[in-house]
Amino acid sequence: MEYIVFALTIFAFIVLIMFKGFLDEKKKKADFVVWLRNNYGALPKRAEDKPEEFERISHYFKKHEADGFYIDDITWNDLNMDSIFKQMNYAYSAAGEEYLYYLLRTPIQDTDKIERLEKHISFFMENEEARIKYQLFFAELGRTGKNSIYDYLNYLNLLGNRDNKKHYIGDLAILVSIIIMFFSVPLGVILLVLSICRNIISYFKVKNEIEPYITSFGYILRLLRSVENIVKLPAEGFAEEMEELRDCRKKMSKFKSGSYIIMSPARMSAASNPLEVLLDYIRMTFHLDLIKFNDMLAEVRKNIDVIDRMLTLIGYIETTIAIGAYRISRDVYCLPELNHYEGLQIDNMYHPLIENPVKNSISANQGILLTGSNASGKSTFLKTVALNAILAQTIHTCLADRYAASPYRIMSSMALRDDLSGGDSYYIVEIKSLKRILNNVIEGGNKVLCFVDEVLRGTNTVERIAASTQILKSLANTNVICFAATHDIELTHLLQSDYDNYHFEEEIKGDDVVFNYRLMIGRATTRNAIKLLRVMGYEEQIIHKAEELAESFMKNGVWTEAE
């Protein structure tokens, strides 16, 4: 009787713990729903990505980058797009954030795709309950740590061809040993022990080989569960996507069947309950999980395209939610007018990484040449125009009052540096960067919208002005609009028929320099570089001599020897 009471007590305690876990999980989910409802437009609560974890976000893009025009690495880094991506990464799943990254790097070149994207974004912005239900399943799908699911799928190739023949032979040996026991117990027992020992030894060898790959199977199973749940949700405008997801799920049904034998969380865990421990011994003896792994591996290899399509569809749907959340987070945004507008019109645009930004407007039907001193706002202006062009053609959202343009191929040559690993000087890096833009112009397609900061700054003045003039003239044809910033006022005269001139200027007030960051029409006329030396506390003699040299050059056109 005492043993029965003790057993019932233990059983009640286990049930109580399980019930508490159930209640805790239910409360956690309820709290998450409340957070989603009250914090639309707030970035998800999660730890900062480690560099290696952030790097894997690009792997979906790398898998699909051959699909057409994309933002290349130079332009992406010039515009600090990693920080822009982090600012709008409202995705809870790896599929969602990898697709969002992909979208930002592949500006739409065909306006027909925009209408459908906008309809999907609007659906989630207008239907809170539907959005929350989707987000719950995306959160359950989760992320993949430092490796992308595409890394895991690629790693599967390292396993080579695998079959279950040797596992079946091991199981057959155990069966034969048991049969022999009916005729000779001693011989049968010896053969049974040897067969089991052989199976256990080989089990751990194979288990160690496949263990790293089981993570990918776990994510695929979570993906399938998400698909099963999502296809039951409200899906206004997503009929095509839902039908595709149902079809993908059917094709992967064999992969999921019986997967518990290998995907059990308690598999080969010393802390497992008695039933799991018993199941572990059965696995070791009969290789049930190894056999199932090979079956699942065969299904994955057969359905790589199906898995890719599910990731694409799930990622796309969550991306439309993320775009809506990003819009809500912005004080001002507009939907771009993407048509056959000749040129570019942006009203009151701003840069999202700048706190309290100064807004500027621009209307361009040909190239734009910017002049002004360092720190006056030239580079930021170029980046703001380029960023809004990318956002217009990717997330159909601009940080401005109005954006009107046709679809462009967007490129830049701005934040360059010496290539120490390749042995290239700054000038070589520069001319290679500019050449890739010229090559794209020649290739044809949509117009190129390019941005160049300080053309050929890596060489001497005479050759810089001569070469810059001809390069910028080449970028002033009918298939390109070029925005370029320069300190060389000479270029504004040499290129005045090809480029409209704008400038930024600063004002020196006492011992301070004041920048208003306002775009102004015409070339820069102020010369404050030497005055800035005084503001920074340089000796008066240095300033005086510098002013004399400058005045002499402006008057005679030649430099006199410094005293």
C-alpha positions, 0 to 999 in steps of 0.5 A: 500500500505504501508503494502505491501511495508513493507512486501516486505521489510521484505521478501527481508531482509530475502531472503538476509540473507538466500542468504548470509548464502548460500554464506558463507557456500559455501565459507567455503566449498571451503576454506576447500577443498583448505585446504585439498588439500594443507595440506595432512598429516597435522592433522585436525584443531580442539580443543583438546579433553576433557578427557571425549570426548577422552574416548568415542573413545574406545567404538566401540572397546569395542563393538567388542573386543570379535572378537579375539586377541587384544592389552590389556589395560596393553600393550596399556598403556605401549606403550603410545598408546593414544598419538600414536593414537592422532598423526595419528587421521586424521579422521573427523567423529566419525565413522572414529576415533573410527574405527581407534582406534579399528584397532590399538587395533586389530593386524591382525593375518591373512596376507590375509587381508593385501593386501586388506587394502593396496589397499584401502590405496593406492587408496586414496594416489594416487587419490587426488580428490576422497580423498577430496570428501570422506573427505567432506562427513566425515566432514559433518557426524562429531563427537558425542561430549562426547558420542559415537553413541554406548552409545546412542544406548545402552541408547535406551534400557532404554526407554523400550517398547513404542507404540503410542496407548495413542497418538492416543487416545488423537488425537481421543479425539480431533476428537470426541470433534469436532464432538460433537460440531455439536450437542452441541457447548458448550459441544464440546468446553469444551471437545475440550479444555480439550482434548487439555490441556490434550495432551499438558500436557502429551506432555511435560512429554514425550518430556523430556523423549525422548529429550536426545535420539534424538541426536542419531537419528540425527547422524544416519540420518547424517550417512544415508545422508553420505551413500547416497552421498558416494555410488555415489563417485569413489570407485575403489576397494570398490565395496563390501563395496558400495554394502553393504552400498546401502543395509543398506540404503534400510533397513533404508529407513522407519527410514528416511521417515518423520523424519523432524517432529522430527529432525527439527533444529527449533523444540520447539525453541522460536526463530523460524519463524512463520511457525515453531511456528505454527508447534510446536503447532501442535506437542504439540496438536497432538503429531506428533513428539512423534508418529514419535519418537516411529516409528523411535525407533522401526526401530533403534531397528530392525536395530541395526546390520545394523547401526553397519555395516554402522558405520563399513564400513564408519569408515573403509573407512575413516581409510584408508584415515587417514593411508595414511595421517599419512604416508605422515606426516612421513619422513621415513616409510616402508611397512612391510613384513608380511609372515612366516619369522622366527623371527624379522628383523627391520632396522633403526627403530625409535619412533614417539613421540621422536624428532630427534630419534636415529635409531636402528636395530635388528635381533632376532630369539630368546629372547633378553636380554638388559642391561645398566644403567637407561636412557640409552635407554633400555625402549625406545628400547623395546617400539620402537620394540613393537610399530613397530610390532603393526603398522605393523599388524594394519595400515600396516606401519612401522617407519623403513627402513625395517620390516620383521616378521610373525604376532604376538600376541603382549604383554608387562609388562613394566610401572606397578605401585601399584594397590591402589584400588585393594590393590595389591603391586607392586610385586603382580601387576608384577607377575599378569602381567607376568602370563597373558603373560604366559597364552597366550603362553600356549593358542596357536595360532600365536607366542607371541612377548612380552616385559618385562622391569626390570623383578620382580623389586618389590622384593629382589635381590636373589629371583628376580634373581632366579624367573626371570631366570625361568620366562624368561626361560619359555618365551624362547620356540618355541611359543614366542620371548621375549625382556627383559631389566634388571639391573641384569647382572647375568641374562645374564650369567644364560640365555646366551643359551636362549637369545642374549645379547645386551646393551646400555651404557653411557659415563661420560665426566667431569661433564656430562653424555652422552648417545648415545642410540646406541644398542650394541652387548653383555652384559653391562660391564661399571659400572657408577652408582656410578660415576653418584653420583659424576656428580650429586654433592654428597659428595666425602666420600659417593662416596669413601665408595660406591666404596669400598663396590662395589669392596669388593663384586666383589672380595669376593662375599659377602657384608661387613658391611658398616662403 
